[in-house]
Structures are given as structure tokens and as C-alpha cells.
Amino acid sequence: ADGVIGPIRKSVLLVDSTVVDGVVDLIVAVRTVNAMGRKAIDREQS
């Protein structure tokens, strides 16, 4: 049983880590865009 579960666990972990990396990249990108948007709004208001 362990022989089967081991590789499956490894592949699931690999998928999880790539998904987590993708989500983190998305969050960073969204935050960057939001920060840039706020700076642009501040410039327009001043």
C-alpha cells in the first residue's frame, strides 16, 4: 500500500506547491496593481 501511496502523495504535493505558487503570484500581482492604482488616484486628486 505504501508503495502506491508514496508516489501519489509526492505528485499531490507537487501540484499543491505549484498551485500555491500561482496563487501567491496572483496575490502579489493584484496588490501591485492596486498600489499602482492608488498612486495614480492620489496624483489625480492632488
Rosetta blueprint (number, residue, H / E / L):
1 A L
2 D H
3 G H
4 V H
5 I H
6 G H
7 P H
8 I H
9 R H
10 K H
11 S H
12 V H
13 L H
14 L H
15 V H
16 D H
17 S H
18 T H
19 V H
20 V H
21 D H
22 G H
23 V H
24 V H
25 D H
26 L H
27 I H
28 V H
29 A H
30 V H
31 R H
32 T H
33 V H
34 N H
35 A H
36 M H
37 G H
38 R H
39 K H
40 A H
41 I H
42 D H
43 R H
44 E H
45 Q H
46 S L
